């Protein structure tokens, strides 16, 4: 477990989204030209969760065991920016919100929202064939 004693853990997630970049361009910085864009994404997907019955204090309860492993329809909203400094190097920063509804102990519906903040560094090798 990471940083918490959560009652449920996200086991898997898949998503299909549409991305739109309304702001894009190139800028001269010193002797270099950098390309950039700012984008937004809307998507639909699925998320699989696994309930921790010990944390729920529900070991052996039939209602909790029935909904221990679930697959949920998920909506995704994201936004971010990409900057390509050269043909070799690019960075990306993104904030993504994934929302789904989960059933706990077969009786309670809970809306969950996972907020993901990420940064990426990419290296390209254009001379490799």
Beta strands, then each sheet from edge to edge (+ up, - down):
strand 1: 8-29
strand 2: 32-51
strand 3: 69-84
strand 4: 89-104
strand 5: 108-123
sheet 1: 1+ 2- 3+ 4- 5+
end
